[in-house]
């Protein structure tokens, strides 16, 4: 399911160097959670220090675009890809790195052109990041 509007899809189809988009990534916290104990009226209770899952916003900045076009005809029995590839810098809460990806894949991984729309999407899921959960 694409999270892009028609306007966003047009931007992705015409992506250029310097463009920024945002993707929501789901983290599984189950194994890293710790119990916090508290005694209330003589009974010991606990809660976990973070939820089972949290969502974080990753920022992608386009560093390069590789477009391919086919002129003429190509043999039917040979495999080829004409997908536009992009080279991006990814900024996550824990690390920064660079990678390549197909522009068509952006429509499938929960990405947004507008940062505010991405934040609204996280709120709509009803799950907050660890920092927000502790407030």
C-alpha positions as a LaTeX table, in Angstrom:
\begin{tabular}{lrrr}
\hline
Residue & $x$ (\AA) & $y$ (\AA) & $z$ (\AA) \\
\hline
Unk1 & 0.00 & 0.00 & 0.00 \\
Unk2 & 1.52 & 3.29 & $-1.06$ \\
Unk3 & 1.51 & 6.18 & 1.39 \\
Unk4 & 2.13 & 8.70 & $-1.38$ \\
Unk5 & $-0.48$ & 11.00 & $-2.82$ \\
Unk6 & $-0.55$ & 11.57 & $-6.59$ \\
Unk7 & 1.54 & 14.72 & $-6.05$ \\
Unk8 & 4.14 & 12.72 & $-4.06$ \\
Unk9 & 4.31 & 10.04 & $-6.77$ \\
Unk10 & 5.02 & 12.73 & $-9.36$ \\
Unk11 & 7.90 & 13.98 & $-7.20$ \\
Unk12 & 9.31 & 10.45 & $-6.85$ \\
Unk13 & 9.10 & 9.93 & $-10.61$ \\
Unk14 & 11.05 & 13.19 & $-11.08$ \\
Unk15 & 13.43 & 12.77 & $-8.13$ \\
Unk16 & 16.61 & 14.82 & $-8.34$ \\
Unk17 & 19.83 & 15.36 & $-6.41$ \\
Unk18 & 19.23 & 17.21 & $-3.15$ \\
Unk19 & 15.64 & 15.99 & $-2.64$ \\
Unk20 & 14.72 & 14.70 & 0.82 \\
Unk21 & 12.10 & 12.15 & 1.82 \\
Unk22 & 11.22 & 10.38 & 5.07 \\
Unk23 & 10.47 & 6.74 & 5.86 \\
Unk24 & 8.87 & 5.27 & 8.97 \\
Unk25 & 10.76 & 2.27 & 10.32 \\
Unk26 & 9.41 & $-0.20$ & 12.85 \\
Unk27 & 11.76 & $-1.43$ & 15.60 \\
Unk28 & 11.15 & $-4.56$ & 17.67 \\
Unk29 & 12.04 & $-3.78$ & 21.29 \\
Unk30 & 10.90 & $-7.08$ & 22.82 \\
Unk31 & 14.34 & $-8.45$ & 23.66 \\
Unk32 & 15.83 & $-5.15$ & 24.83 \\
Unk33 & 13.09 & $-4.23$ & 27.32 \\
Unk34 & 13.73 & $-4.15$ & 31.06 \\
Unk35 & 11.19 & $-4.46$ & 33.88 \\
Unk36 & 10.71 & $-1.50$ & 36.22 \\
Unk37 & 9.37 & $-2.63$ & 39.61 \\
Unk38 & 7.30 & $-0.61$ & 42.06 \\
Unk39 & 5.56 & $-1.59$ & 45.30 \\
Unk40 & 2.03 & $-0.23$ & 45.59 \\
Unk41 & 0.04 & $-0.97$ & 48.77 \\
Unk42 & 2.29 & $-3.90$ & 49.63 \\
Unk43 & 2.02 & $-5.47$ & 46.18 \\
Unk44 & 4.89 & $-5.54$ & 43.70 \\
Unk45 & 4.00 & $-4.32$ & 40.22 \\
Unk46 & 6.09 & $-3.87$ & 37.12 \\
Unk47 & 5.98 & $-2.24$ & 33.78 \\
Unk48 & 8.42 & $-2.38$ & 30.89 \\
Unk49 & 10.70 & 0.56 & 30.19 \\
Unk50 & 9.60 & 0.67 & 26.53 \\
Unk51 & 6.81 & $-0.70$ & 24.33 \\
Unk52 & 7.10 & $-3.93$ & 22.28 \\
Unk53 & 7.49 & $-1.90$ & 19.11 \\
Unk54 & 8.46 & 1.66 & 18.38 \\
Unk55 & 8.54 & 3.65 & 15.18 \\
Unk56 & 11.28 & 6.05 & 14.16 \\
Unk57 & 11.64 & 8.48 & 11.33 \\
Unk58 & 14.55 & 8.03 & 8.93 \\
Unk59 & 15.59 & 10.87 & 6.62 \\
Unk60 & 16.82 & 10.09 & 3.10 \\
Unk61 & 18.75 & 12.70 & 1.12 \\
Unk62 & 19.29 & 12.01 & $-2.59$ \\
Unk63 & 22.99 & 12.23 & $-3.50$ \\
Unk64 & 22.81 & 10.81 & $-7.03$ \\
Unk65 & 20.33 & 9.56 & $-9.62$ \\
Unk66 & 20.99 & 6.92 & $-12.28$ \\
Unk67 & 18.34 & 6.83 & $-15.01$ \\
Unk68 & 18.25 & 4.27 & $-17.79$ \\
Unk69 & 16.42 & 4.35 & $-21.08$ \\
Unk70 & 16.05 & 1.82 & $-23.86$ \\
Unk71 & 16.37 & 2.95 & $-27.45$ \\
Unk72 & 15.06 & 0.66 & $-30.15$ \\
Unk73 & 14.11 & $-2.93$ & $-29.29$ \\
Unk74 & 15.58 & $-5.53$ & $-26.95$ \\
Unk75 & 15.49 & $-9.32$ & $-27.15$ \\
Unk76 & 12.46 & $-10.77$ & $-25.31$ \\
Unk77 & 14.46 & $-13.59$ & $-23.75$ \\
Unk78 & 17.01 & $-11.33$ & $-22.01$ \\
Unk79 & 16.45 & $-9.76$ & $-18.60$ \\
Unk80 & 17.03 & $-6.04$ & $-18.15$ \\
Unk81 & 15.96 & $-3.38$ & $-15.70$ \\
Unk82 & 15.12 & 0.19 & $-16.56$ \\
Unk83 & 14.28 & 1.21 & $-12.98$ \\
Unk84 & 15.80 & 4.49 & $-11.90$ \\
Unk85 & 18.33 & 3.95 & $-9.12$ \\
Unk86 & 19.13 & 6.53 & $-6.50$ \\
Unk87 & 22.12 & 6.90 & $-4.20$ \\
Unk88 & 20.99 & 8.24 & $-0.81$ \\
Unk89 & 22.35 & 9.28 & 2.56 \\
Unk90 & 20.19 & 7.75 & 5.29 \\
Unk91 & 19.99 & 9.40 & 8.72 \\
Unk92 & 18.48 & 7.14 & 11.40 \\
Unk93 & 18.24 & 7.72 & 15.16 \\
Unk94 & 21.21 & 5.40 & 15.73 \\
Unk95 & 23.46 & 5.77 & 12.67 \\
Unk96 & 24.04 & 7.43 & 9.32 \\
Unk97 & 25.01 & 5.59 & 6.14 \\
Unk98 & 24.78 & 5.70 & 2.34 \\
Unk99 & 23.10 & 3.14 & 0.09 \\
Unk100 & 21.50 & 2.67 & $-3.31$ \\
Unk101 & 17.86 & 1.88 & $-3.91$ \\
Unk102 & 15.39 & 1.72 & $-6.78$ \\
Unk103 & 13.13 & 4.74 & $-7.03$ \\
Unk104 & 10.12 & 2.42 & $-7.53$ \\
Unk105 & 10.80 & 0.77 & $-4.15$ \\
Unk106 & 10.21 & 4.07 & $-2.37$ \\
Unk107 & 6.46 & 3.73 & $-3.06$ \\
Unk108 & 6.39 & 0.41 & $-1.21$ \\
Unk109 & 8.26 & 1.08 & 2.05 \\
Unk110 & 6.13 & 3.71 & 3.80 \\
Unk111 & 7.89 & 6.88 & 2.71 \\
Unk112 & 6.71 & 10.47 & 2.72 \\
Unk113 & 7.88 & 13.62 & 0.98 \\
Unk114 & 6.54 & 15.78 & 3.83 \\
Unk115 & 8.05 & 15.22 & 7.29 \\
Unk116 & 4.82 & 16.33 & 9.00 \\
Unk117 & 2.82 & 13.67 & 7.11 \\
Unk118 & 5.31 & 11.04 & 8.29 \\
Unk119 & 4.94 & 12.17 & 11.90 \\
Unk120 & 1.13 & 12.11 & 11.55 \\
Unk121 & 1.42 & 8.55 & 10.20 \\
Unk122 & 3.36 & 7.48 & 13.31 \\
Unk123 & 0.71 & 9.08 & 15.52 \\
Unk124 & $-2.04$ & 7.39 & 13.52 \\
Unk125 & $-0.42$ & 4.02 & 14.24 \\
Unk126 & $-0.92$ & 4.81 & 17.90 \\
Unk127 & 2.65 & 3.94 & 18.75 \\
Unk128 & 5.24 & 6.45 & 19.74 \\
Unk129 & 9.01 & 6.31 & 19.79 \\
Unk130 & 10.71 & 5.41 & 23.06 \\
Unk131 & 11.38 & 9.05 & 23.97 \\
Unk132 & 7.74 & 10.01 & 23.59 \\
Unk133 & 6.56 & 6.91 & 25.44 \\
Unk134 & 8.42 & 7.82 & 28.63 \\
Unk135 & 6.96 & 11.35 & 28.83 \\
\hline
\end{tabular}
